[in-house]
Amino acid sequence: MKQITSIQNPFIKSLVLLQEKAKNRKQTGTFLIEGKREIFLALKGGYEIDTVLFNPEICSESEAKKISRTTELIEINKDVFQKLAYRDTTEGILAIAKTKSQQLSDLKLSENPLILVAEAPEKPGNIGALLRTADAAHLDAVIIANPKSDLYNPNIVRSSVGCLFTNQIATGTTAEIIAFLKERKINFYCATLQNATAYHTQDYTTPTALVVGTEATGLTQEWRDATNQNIIIPMQGEIDSMNVSVAAAILIFEAKRQRGF
């Protein structure tokens, strides 16, 4: 078995860049995953794992072999592991995985899909929370319009607790996504403060997409003009908006309630 003990090793340096630079992830078509659960979820989600690295002080060789299956297995020491690990507390194991296509045309939808669309989310923590909610509700897909962040950013992988791998995810421009939804006769409802009706008055039992924007600026006019209906979550306090992941969860589970789940 190959062993690496120096953080100056060229291969390790390339993995550090993979963690830190979206450009490197895009160029190589690979990214790093930390943790046993996350790696298992990635494998279950059909991600291809190239290499598994483990620190025997934290993760045993036998455990690493269970996870690595037929992929290359590399033993690394504590210094190397700490150089690569993004989380403070982790399980001594990392994997190099291949990224997936995120084309709208790759989505496989049910006959009566329920989809979440998020326009230009910026904060990795919010994106991770949206993916966790989507997994909990077993949505057909999550679509990111005009993405501001690389979805394989380690902050997103971490904050999604592996739900990056359990959801169907696609990206596109607002215009592309609106065309995609209309072509498939999927009604879409935009969460906005302008010209909106209470969210719970609408029917989400037919093919539906729920669209949310950023907390700072909300949805662009393009969405508000094209929507089947603008919807709003009535507020009873002093503020007029809430965290985007919380708002999305309220809308999603109202749709799930209407569908009998």
Backbone hydrogen bonds in HBPLUS format (Angstrom, degrees):
<---DONOR---> <-ACCEPTOR-->    atom                        ^
c    i                          cat <-CA-CA->   ^        H-A-AA   ^      H-
h    n   atom  resd res      DA  || num        DHA   H-A  angle D-A-AA Bond
n    s   type  num  typ     dist DA aas  dist angle  dist       angle   num
A0075-GLU N   A0002-LYS O   2.96 MM  73  6.33 165.4  1.98 161.3 158.8     1
A0004-ILE N   A0075-GLU O   2.89 MM  71  6.36 155.7  1.94 163.3 171.4     2
A0009-ASN N   A0006-SER O   3.25 MM   3  5.46 164.4  2.27 105.9 109.6     3
A0012-ILE N   A0009-ASN O   3.02 MM   3  5.28 115.5  2.45 105.2 120.5     4
A0013-LYS N   A0009-ASN O   2.93 MM   4  6.25 158.9  1.97 158.0 165.0     5
A0014-SER N   A0010-PRO O   2.98 MM   4  6.24 147.2  2.09 142.0 150.4     6
A0015-LEU N   A0011-PHE O   3.12 MM   4  6.46 140.8  2.27 140.1 150.6     7
A0015-LEU N   A0012-ILE O   3.04 MM   3  5.02 122.5  2.39  94.3 109.3     8
A0016-VAL N   A0012-ILE O   2.96 MM   4  6.31 148.0  2.07 150.8 159.7     9
A0017-LEU N   A0013-LYS O   3.17 MM   4  6.47 157.4  2.22 145.5 150.5    10
A0018-LEU N   A0014-SER O   3.07 MM   4  6.28 139.3  2.24 131.8 143.2    11
A0019-GLN N   A0015-LEU O   3.05 MM   4  6.38 142.4  2.19 142.7 151.3    12
A0019-GLN N   A0016-VAL O   3.14 MM   3  5.17 124.6  2.46  95.0 108.5    13
A0020-GLU N   A0016-VAL O   3.02 MM   4  6.29 152.6  2.10 146.1 154.0    14
A0021-LYS N   A0017-LEU O   2.78 MM   4  5.50 156.6  1.84 152.9 155.1    15
A0025-ARG N   A0021-LYS O   3.28 MM   4  6.68 155.3  2.34 145.4 152.0    16
A0026-LYS N   A0022-ALA O   2.90 MM   4  6.16 157.9  1.95 153.6 159.7    17
A0027-GLN N   A0023-LYS O   2.88 MM   4  6.06 161.1  1.91 148.8 154.3    18
A0028-THR N   A0024-ASN O   3.01 MM   4  6.04 162.1  2.04 147.0 151.1    19
A0029-GLY N   A0025-ARG O   2.80 MM   4  5.50 134.2  2.01 136.4 148.6    20
A0099-THR N   A0029-GLY O   2.86 MM  70  5.38 163.3  1.88 128.8 133.8    21
A0031-PHE N   A0097-ALA O   2.91 MM  66  5.51 144.1  2.04 149.3 159.0    22
A0097-ALA N   A0031-PHE O   2.90 MM  66  5.51 169.0  1.91 166.2 168.0    23
A0033-ILE N   A0095-ALA O   2.87 MM  62  5.14 151.2  1.96 147.9 155.7    24
A0095-ALA N   A0033-ILE O   2.86 MM  62  5.14 148.5  1.96 144.7 153.0    25
A0035-GLY N   A0093-ILE O   3.14 MM  58  5.72 166.6  2.16 157.5 155.5    26
A0039-ILE N   A0035-GLY O   3.06 MM   4  6.23 157.3  2.12 147.0 153.5    27
A0040-PHE N   A0036-LYS O   2.90 MM   4  6.12 164.3  1.93 156.6 161.0    28
A0041-LEU N   A0037-ARG O   2.89 MM   4  6.11 159.8  1.93 152.9 158.5    29
A0042-ALA N   A0038-GLU O   2.92 MM   4  6.12 150.4  2.01 142.8 151.2    30
A0043-LEU N   A0039-ILE O   2.96 MM   4  6.24 161.0  2.00 151.9 156.3    31
A0044-LYS N   A0040-PHE O   2.89 MM   4  6.14 159.2  1.94 148.7 154.9    32
A0045-GLY N   A0041-LEU O   2.81 MM   4  5.95 140.8  1.97 139.9 151.0    33
A0047-TYR N   A0042-ALA O   2.89 MM   5  5.27 161.8  1.93 157.7 151.6    34
A0046-GLY N   A0043-LEU O   3.10 MM   3  5.24 160.8  2.13 107.3 110.8    35
A0098-LYS N   A0048-GLU O   2.92 MM  50  5.57 157.3  1.97 160.4 167.9    36
A0050-ASP N   A0096-ILE O   2.72 MM  46  5.51 157.6  1.77 162.1 170.0    37
A0096-ILE N   A0051-THR O   2.80 MM  45  5.20 161.9  1.83 154.7 159.7    38
A0052-VAL N   A0072-GLU O   2.86 MM  20  6.23 163.2  1.89 164.9 170.1    39
A0074-ILE N   A0052-VAL O   2.86 MM  22  6.25 159.8  1.90 160.6 166.1    40
A0053-LEU N   A0094-LEU O   2.85 MM  41  5.23 161.6  1.88 144.1 150.5    41
A0094-LEU N   A0053-LEU O   2.87 MM  41  5.23 160.6  1.91 156.8 160.9    42
A0054-PHE N   A0074-ILE O   3.01 MM  20  6.51 152.6  2.09 160.8 168.7    43
A0076-ILE N   A0054-PHE O   2.85 MM  22  5.81 168.6  1.86 151.7 152.5    44
A0055-ASN N   A0092-GLY O   2.90 MM  37  5.15 156.3  1.96 145.3 150.3    45
A0058-ILE N   A0055-ASN O   2.93 MM   3  5.73 160.5  1.97 126.5 132.2    46
A0059-CYS N   A0055-ASN O   2.86 MM   4  5.81 177.8  1.86 160.8 161.0    47
A0064-ALA N   A0060-SER O   2.97 MM   4  6.25 159.4  2.01 150.2 156.3    48
A0065-LYS N   A0061-GLU O   2.87 MM   4  6.11 151.6  1.95 149.3 156.9    49
A0066-LYS N   A0062-SER O   3.14 MM   4  6.41 144.6  2.27 139.0 147.5    50
A0067-ILE N   A0063-GLU O   3.24 MM   4  6.56 150.3  2.33 145.2 152.4    51
A0068-SER N   A0064-ALA O   2.74 MM   4  5.91 161.9  1.77 154.2 160.4    52
A0069-ARG N   A0065-LYS O   3.06 MM   4  5.81 150.2  2.15 138.8 144.0    53
A0071-THR N   A0068-SER O   2.93 MM   3  5.34 169.5  1.94 138.3 137.6    54
A0081-PHE N   A0077-ASN O   2.98 MM   4  6.20 163.4  2.01 154.4 159.8    55
A0082-GLN N   A0078-LYS O   2.89 MM   4  6.05 164.9  1.91 152.6 156.3    56
A0083-LYS N   A0079-ASP O   3.06 MM   4  6.23 139.8  2.22 138.7 149.5    57
A0083-LYS N   A0080-VAL O   3.14 MM   3  5.04 124.2  2.47  92.2 106.8    58
A0084-LEU N   A0080-VAL O   3.08 MM   4  6.37 145.0  2.21 146.6 155.4    59
A0084-LEU N   A0081-PHE O   3.10 MM   3  5.21 123.7  2.43  96.8 110.8    60
A0085-ALA N   A0081-PHE O   2.73 MM   4  5.81 156.6  1.78 159.1 166.5    61
A0171-THR N   A0102-GLN O   2.88 MM  69  5.74 159.3  1.92 159.0 152.1    62
A0106-ASP N   A0103-GLN O   3.01 MM   3  5.38 154.4  2.07 109.2 117.2    63
A0107-LEU N   A0104-LEU O   3.16 MM   3  5.68 161.9  2.20 115.1 120.3    64
A0208-THR N   A0113-PRO O   2.95 MM  95  6.25 162.8  1.98 158.6 159.1    65
A0140-ASP N   A0114-LEU O   2.95 MM  26  5.63 154.2  2.01 156.0 162.1    66
A0115-ILE N   A0208-THR O   2.91 MM  93  6.29 154.5  1.97 146.9 155.4    67
A0210-LEU N   A0115-ILE O   2.88 MM  95  6.29 159.6  1.92 158.3 159.9    68
A0116-LEU N   A0141-ALA O   3.14 MM  25  6.53 164.7  2.17 154.6 157.9    69
A0143-ILE N   A0116-LEU O   2.82 MM  27  6.25 163.6  1.85 160.8 166.5    70
A0117-VAL N   A0210-LEU O   2.80 MM  93  5.97 169.4  1.82 156.6 155.7    71
A0212-VAL N   A0117-VAL O   2.88 MM  95  6.32 158.5  1.92 158.4 163.8    72
A0118-ALA N   A0143-ILE O   2.93 MM  25  6.40 158.0  1.98 162.6 169.8    73
A0145-ALA N   A0118-ALA O   2.88 MM  27  6.06 161.3  1.91 141.3 147.7    74
A0119-GLU N   A0212-VAL O   2.89 MM  93  6.32 164.5  1.91 161.8 166.5    75
A0120-ALA N   A0145-ALA O   2.68 MM  25  5.70 171.0  1.69 158.2 160.1    76
A0126-ASN N   A0123-LYS O   3.01 MM   3  5.36 123.3  2.34 107.4 121.0    77
A0127-ILE N   A0123-LYS O   3.09 MM   4  6.47 159.7  2.13 155.8 162.1    78
A0128-GLY N   A0124-PRO O   2.84 MM   4  6.06 162.6  1.87 153.5 158.3    79
A0129-ALA N   A0125-GLY O   2.98 MM   4  6.16 154.6  2.04 141.1 148.0    80
A0130-LEU N   A0126-ASN O   2.88 MM   4  6.12 155.4  1.94 149.1 155.6    81
A0131-LEU N   A0127-ILE O   3.01 MM   4  6.27 155.5  2.07 149.1 155.4    82
A0132-ARG N   A0128-GLY O   2.98 MM   4  6.26 147.3  2.09 144.4 153.7    83
A0133-THR N   A0129-ALA O   3.01 MM   4  6.25 158.9  2.06 149.5 154.4    84
A0134-ALA N   A0130-LEU O   2.91 MM   4  6.13 158.3  1.96 146.9 153.4    85
A0135-ASP N   A0131-LEU O   2.96 MM   4  6.12 152.0  2.04 141.7 148.6    86
A0136-ALA N   A0132-ARG O   2.94 MM   4  6.19 159.4  1.99 146.1 152.1    87
A0137-ALA N   A0133-THR O   2.96 MM   4  6.20 148.7  2.06 149.4 157.4    88
A0138-HIS N   A0134-ALA O   2.95 MM   4  5.88 107.5  2.49 130.9 147.9    89
A0139-LEU N   A0134-ALA O   3.07 MM   5  5.39 165.9  2.09 149.9 154.5    90
A0138-HIS N   A0135-ASP O   3.04 MM   3  4.83 150.0  2.13  97.9 107.3    91
A0142-VAL N   A0168-GLN O   2.83 MM  26  6.21 155.1  1.90 160.9 169.0    92
A0170-ALA N   A0142-VAL O   3.04 MM  28  6.56 151.0  2.13 151.4 159.0    93
A0144-ILE N   A0170-ALA O   2.85 MM  26  6.32 160.2  1.89 157.4 160.7    94
A0172-GLY N   A0144-ILE O   3.17 MM  28  6.65 142.4  2.32 158.1 159.3    95
A0146-ASN N   A0172-GLY O   2.85 MM  26  6.06 156.2  1.91 148.5 156.0    96
A0153-ASN N   A0150-ASP O   2.97 MM   3  5.43 154.0  2.04 122.4 122.5    97
A0156-ILE N   A0153-ASN O   2.86 MM   3  5.38 131.1  2.11 114.7 127.3    98
A0157-VAL N   A0153-ASN O   3.08 MM   4  6.46 162.1  2.11 155.8 161.3    99
A0158-ARG N   A0154-PRO O   2.92 MM   4  5.98 158.6  1.97 141.2 147.2   100
A0159-SER N   A0155-ASN O   2.90 MM   4  5.97 168.7  1.92 142.2 146.0   101
A0160-SER N   A0156-ILE O   2.94 MM   4  5.85 144.4  2.07 145.8 153.3   102
A0161-VAL N   A0158-ARG O   3.03 MM   3  5.30 160.0  2.08 111.4 117.7   103
A0163-CYS N   A0160-SER O   2.80 MM   3  5.03 165.7  1.82 117.5 121.6   104
A0165-PHE N   A0162-GLY O   2.97 MM   3  5.69 156.8  2.02 117.8 123.9   105
A0177-ILE N   A0173-THR O   2.97 MM   4  6.21 160.1  2.01 156.2 161.2   106
A0178-ILE N   A0174-THR O   2.94 MM   4  6.13 165.0  1.96 157.1 161.1   107
A0179-ALA N   A0175-ALA O   3.05 MM   4  6.19 162.7  2.08 146.4 151.3   108
A0180-PHE N   A0176-GLU O   2.91 MM   4  6.10 152.0  1.99 141.3 149.6   109
A0181-LEU N   A0177-ILE O   2.91 MM   4  6.16 162.1  1.95 155.3 158.4   110
A0182-LYS N   A0178-ILE O   2.95 MM   4  6.14 165.3  1.97 152.6 156.9   111
A0183-GLU N   A0179-ALA O   2.90 MM   4  5.95 160.2  1.94 148.7 154.5   112
A0184-ARG N   A0180-PHE O   3.26 MM   4  6.42 145.4  2.39 139.1 147.1   113
A0186-ILE N   A0181-LEU O   2.89 MM   5  5.06 177.1  1.89 151.5 151.6   114
A0185-LYS N   A0182-LYS O   3.02 MM   3  4.86 161.2  2.06 103.9 108.3   115
A0187-ASN N   A0207-PRO O   2.98 MM  20  6.13 138.3  2.16 149.5 142.2   116
A0209-ALA N   A0187-ASN O   2.76 MM  22  6.19 139.9  1.92 154.4 164.2   117
A0228-ASN N   A0188-PHE O   2.98 MM  40  5.66 158.2  2.03 160.3 167.0   118
A0189-TYR N   A0209-ALA O   2.93 MM  20  6.38 155.3  2.00 164.3 169.9   119
A0211-VAL N   A0189-TYR O   2.87 MM  22  5.96 171.5  1.88 161.1 159.2   120
A0190-CYS N   A0229-GLN O   3.18 MM  39  6.56 142.5  2.33 136.9 147.2   121
A0231-ILE N   A0190-CYS O   2.76 MM  41  5.78 165.5  1.78 140.9 145.3   122
A0191-ALA N   A0211-VAL O   2.90 MM  20  6.07 177.2  1.90 170.5 169.6   123
A0192-THR N   A0231-ILE O   2.95 MM  39  6.10 156.2  2.01 162.6 170.0   124
A0197-THR N   A0230-ASN O   3.01 MM  33  6.39 159.6  2.06 139.4 138.1   125
A0232-ILE N   A0197-THR O   2.89 MM  35  5.77 140.2  2.05 141.5 143.4   126
A0201-THR N   A0198-ALA O   3.14 MM   3  5.83 167.5  2.16 122.7 126.4   127
A0199-TYR N   A0232-ILE O   2.95 MM  33  5.33 151.6  2.03 148.8 145.5   128
A0202-GLN N   A0199-TYR O   3.43 MM   3  6.04 171.3  2.43 116.8 118.8   129
A0218-GLY N   A0214-THR O   2.81 MM   4  4.73 139.0  1.98 126.0 136.3   130
A0223-TRP N   A0220-THR O   3.17 MM   3  5.74 131.2  2.42 111.2 120.9   131
A0224-ARG N   A0220-THR O   3.35 MM   4  6.72 164.1  2.38 147.5 151.7   132
A0225-ASP N   A0221-GLN O   2.86 MM   4  6.00 147.7  1.97 155.2 162.2   133
A0226-ALA N   A0222-GLU O   3.28 MM   4  6.30 147.5  2.40 135.5 143.3   134
A0227-THR N   A0223-TRP O   3.07 MM   4  5.95 136.3  2.26 154.5 162.7   135
A0246-VAL N   A0243-ASN O   3.05 MM   3  5.31 122.4  2.40 103.3 117.8   136
A0247-ALA N   A0243-ASN O   2.95 MM   4  6.26 167.0  1.97 161.9 165.6   137
A0248-ALA N   A0244-VAL O   2.92 MM   4  6.03 161.2  1.95 145.3 150.7   138
A0249-ALA N   A0245-SER O   3.06 MM   4  6.16 152.8  2.14 135.8 142.9   139
A0250-ILE N   A0246-VAL O   3.07 MM   4  6.39 156.5  2.12 152.9 158.5   140
A0251-LEU N   A0247-ALA O   3.14 MM   4  6.45 165.2  2.16 154.4 157.4   141
A0252-ILE N   A0248-ALA O   2.84 MM   4  5.99 167.4  1.85 156.2 160.3   142
A0253-PHE N   A0249-ALA O   2.99 MM   4  6.05 168.6  2.00 150.2 153.2   143
A0254-GLU N   A0250-ILE O   3.11 MM   4  6.22 135.1  2.32 138.8 150.1   144
A0255-ALA N   A0251-LEU O   3.07 MM   4  6.36 157.6  2.12 148.8 154.5   145
A0256-LYS N   A0252-ILE O   2.89 MM   4  6.24 151.5  1.97 145.1 154.0   146
A0257-ARG N   A0253-PHE O   2.93 MM   4  5.91 149.0  2.03 128.3 136.7   147
A0258-GLN N   A0254-GLU O   2.99 MM   4  6.26 159.2  2.03 148.7 153.6   148
A0259-ARG N   A0255-ALA O   3.09 MM   4  6.30 138.6  2.27 138.4 149.5   149
A0259-ARG N   A0256-LYS O   3.11 MM   3  4.99 124.4  2.43  91.1 105.9   150
A0261-PHE N   A0256-LYS O   2.97 MM   5  5.33 169.9  1.98 153.2 150.0   151
A0260-GLY N   A0257-ARG O   3.04 MM   3  5.18 160.3  2.08 105.6 111.3   152
